[in-house]
Amino acid sequence: MFQVRAGVKTFVFNEKIGMFDALTQKLNGVFRSLSGRGRITEANISDAMRDVRKALLEADVNYHVVKQFCKDVQQAALGSEVIKSLRPGQVMVKLVHDELVRLMGPVDPRIYYVSPGPTVVMLAGLQGSGKTTTAAKLAKYIRDKDKKRPLLVADDLQRPAAIDQLCTLGEQLGIDVYKEDGVKDAVRVAVNGVKYAKQNGYDVVILDTAGRLHVDEAMMNEIAAVAKAVNPHQIYLVCDAMTGQDAVNSAKEFNDRLELDGVILTKLDGDARGGAALSVKAVTGKPIKFIGVGEKLDNIEPFHPERMASRILGMGDVVTLVEKAQEQFDEEQAQKLQVKMAKGTFGFDDFLKQMQSIRKMGGFASLLKLLPGMGGLGDLNVDDREINAMEGIVHSMTTEERRNPDIIDASRRRRIARGCGRDVQDVAGLVKTFKRTREMMKSISGGGPNALKGLMSGKMDVFSAMQSAGKVKQRSKRKKPPRKKRR
């Protein structure tokens, strides 16, 4: 593990390998090895593709998919224009990126709604794939993003407490759930649920069907009967990404019986090797429509192949980061914050607002993953207890202290520490770090858009950004006079 000093305590980041992290590290190693070469040749391309093939197979990507992938990249790399390139490492990054996008796409993540409604969406999948939670996540996404009124139908009549689980999730989200107690006929519940939605003006019906093994003929017949009875407009297979090739094989089996419209890949934030995400489209011909990236009920995202390819190659996903930020910050609020940063009047109240917004965006760890160059650092587990501790310290301050941290002297630090149950050193450390950060933000803001743009793009470190802002002068190296020799 490695540590980063920030604020009150030392945050400990566990280098636990997460989804795609091992693949990202190995691919970046291949690209670095090519960077030292003068130009691309048939020999070094062959060596590089052997390493890429090994990395993909270790990530549990389907063997036939890997074979075709490497063949296509190698053919593109040996094109006449590419061979003349003086930067083989960069060329290979682009070629692999483009081939990854082609492998996983094209994908249209939109849900097409019918008029008049309701649009019927049926979820199928293996036992334990996270289907019930995904049904709730999808309902929330449809309500919040597409402004539709969804109805969840509890049609999983096999798993004990499945209906109770869906009702609990629906209550948490404020989304209605249709259920029939004591009924064991899945076809009847599905038909009645759709009929109820039509009568009560719901826009979308999401059927949460029972999880099953694809080798279980009776259960497969049941879900086929449900599909035939309600004729859903969309059928999504929910797959657990951590099962690797089993997820791909089950997708193929379900598609043969149901004619899927797409796949929702869950647990993409876990410790699996990621092969399912790269294989499922090539093997089944069905696109990944959504991905589950966490346990919270808003941790579902539309699948974009080009963004996923960038994450796999450690290039980050700035587009998704910006979209998350736009959901939490309006333009007027951002302008007010920019003015405060430029004037150096950014206070602890503003700090609390930013912390709350970051939590809503998924937390520090998930946001760091989206920054260029941060994808291969492992699972960045920021301890929420330390974040809570910082917020506790701030809440123990008076209104004036939060507005103007410069007045916090030794006696005030002792009072704040008693109020939040922390050590005085913790309070002092947070105040000191906050002041230093505020000065840095003031310096960067004073340098205009170029300094901020360079910092956000990852092309400039904090010192360079401040230097470009004209706030930090590089110390000139003076030549020391020659020492006199002793006689």
Secondary structure, 3 states (H helix, E strand, C coil): CEEEEECCEEEEECCECCCCHHHHHHHHHHHHHHHCCCCCCHHHHHHHHHHHHHHHHHCCCCHHHHHHHHHHHHHHHCCHHHHCCCCHHHHHHHHHHHHHHHHHCCCCCCCCCCCCCCEEEEEEECCCCCHHHHHHHHHHHHHHHCCCCEEEEEECCCCCCHHHHHHHHHHHHCCCEECCCCCCCHHHHHHHHHHHHHHCCCCEEEEEECCCCCCCHHHHHHHHHHHHHHCCCEEEEEEEHHHCHHHHHHHHHHHHHHCCCEEEEECCCCCCCCHHHHHHHHHHCCCEEEEECCCCCCCEEECCHHHHHHHHCCCCCHHHHHHHHHHHCCHHHHHHHHHHHHHCCCCHHHHHHHHHHHHHCCCHHHHHHCCCCCCCCCECCCCHHHHHHHHHHHHCCCHHHHHCHHHCCHHHHHHHHHHHCCCHHHHHHHHHHHHHHHHHHHHHHHCHHHHHHHHHCCCCCHHHHHHHCCCCCCCCCCCCCCCCCCC
